Amino acid sequence: MIDSIALKLAEAIKRTEPSKTASIEVMKFSLIVVIHTAITFLIIVFVGALTHSLASTAVGLLAFIILRFVSGGLHLKKAIHCSIVSVIIITIAPHVSLTKELIIVITLVSLIIVFIFAPANIENHARIPTNFFPLLKAISVMIVFSNFFILSSTIALVYFMQAITLTPYRRRWENET
């Protein structure tokens, strides 16, 4: 359904400005990404509001997006799978209450994973030169390290889930499915 909506929009855009727009295929792909992202965002916000945890859900979403942007990670083959996994991770995290000690342990594990593996799987998904990868690693580490001061259960959980997507095991699994 999203594919057909994206195709119709791309064709309409192309008809409006044929010489000033990208190909229909490129626009369709971009529109699919935008539509899936918008739907995922709306579902997360809706679930956060429905469960009376909109603020902590928003914090979890923002934390996840920021770390994901600089650290990279697993890309599932289908956008719908990515949307489902994202909704599950981000809407459940605010409802899990961790002790201070467990927050520290999970943050420490996340920090170690990020330090070892970030950035991961960026080469085929972003146009960032490899000479910036050490900077991305440093930023990723600082982002995760910040939770030692914040001590948020939600942030610890979303950082941990994002860190798991950096591991080579996950990338091998991605290629096998």
N, C-alpha and C positions, 0 to 999 in steps of 0.2 A: 504494500500500500504506500509506504513512504517513498519507495523507488518511483512509483508512477506519479506521485505528487511532485517529486523533485524533477522528473522528466518534463512534466507539463510546465512547471515554472521555468525550467531552463529553456524550453522551446519558446515560451512567451517572452522571456528576456532577450533571446536571440532575435526574435522577430522585431522587437522594439529597437534594438541597436545592433544590427548584424555585423557591422565592421568594427565596433568598439568593444565587443565582448569575446570571451574565450569560447572554445568549442562547446557544443551542447554536452558532450561527455564530461568535460572538465567541470562545467557548471553543475551538472547533475550530481557528480561525486561530491562537490563542495556543499551543495544543498542538502544532500543526504546526511552529511556530517553535522551540518547546522541544525537540521530538523531533529535528528536523534539526540543531539546535545540539548536542545531546547525541551524536548519531551522528557528526557531524563531529569533535567533541572526542575521542571514543573512537577514531576512525580515526587521528587525528593522534597520539594517545598510543601507540596500537598500533604505528604505523609508526616512531615515535621509539624505542620499546623494541626493536622488531625490528632496527633499524639501529644499535643501541647508541648512540643520540644523544638519549636521552630528556631529559636536562637541557637541552641546547642547543635542542631542539625546544620544550620548555616555555618557555624564555626567549623564543624567537621567537614563540610563540603569545601569550604574555602581552604582549609588546611590540606585536604587531599589534593585539590587542584593545584595549589602552589607547589607542593612537593612533587607531584606528578610532572608538572611542567619542566622543572629543572633536573629531575632525576631519570625521567623516561620510564621504561618498564614494558611489561608484557602487553602486546596488542592482540586481542582476540580476533578471530577471522571474521566474525559477523558483528556488526554494530549493535544489534539487538542483545547479543550476549554481554557485550560491554555495558550496555545500559542496565541490564538486569543485575549484573554483579555490582555495579556502582550503586544502584538503588539499595540493594541489600546491605552492603558495607556501610554506607553513609547514613541510612535510616536506623540501623540497629545500634551502631556505635554510641549514640547519645543515651541509650537505655541500659547500657552496661556500666555498672558502678564498680570501679576498681579501688583497692586500697592504695594509699600513697606509695607503699613499698612495691606493689605490683605495677603501678604506673612507672616507677623508676626502672624496674626490671624490663618491662616491655619497651620503654623508650631506649634503654641501653642496648637491647637486642636489635632494635630498629636502627640505632645509630651504627652499630657494628656492620650490619648488612648494607646499609647505605654507604658507609666508608669503603667497604670492600667492592661493591658492585656498581655504584652510581658513577656516571650515568650509564644506563643500559638501554639498548635497543633504540637508540635515537637516530642512528645513521640513516635508516630508511624512512623515517617519519618526520624529520625536521632538517632544515638547511642550516645547521649550526656547524661551523668548521671544527674539526677535531682538536685544534689547538685551544679551544674554549672548554674542552671536557674537564680539565683539572679545576677550572673555575666553577663549573656546574657541580662537580663533586663537593667542593668546599662549601658552596651555597647550600647544597642538599644536607650536608653534615650540620651546618649552622641552623638550618630550619629544624631538623630533628632535635638538635641540642637545646633549642629554645624551650622544649617541653619540660626540661629539668627545672625551669623557672616557673612555667605556667602550671605544671602538674595536672593536666586535664586528662581524664579517662578517655573522652571522645577523641582528642587529638592523639593520644598514645595508640589507640586502636586503629585509627585511620592511617597513621604513619606506619604502623606495623604491617597492615594489609598492603599498603603501597610498597613497603620495603620488600615484601615477599615477591612482588611482581618483578623485582630487579634480578632475582636469582637466575642463574643459567639453567637450573632444572626446569623452571617454568617456560623458558624460551624453547627448550627441547620439546616439552610437552606441546607447546603451541605448534611446532612444526610437524608433529606426529598426527594431530587431529585434523 
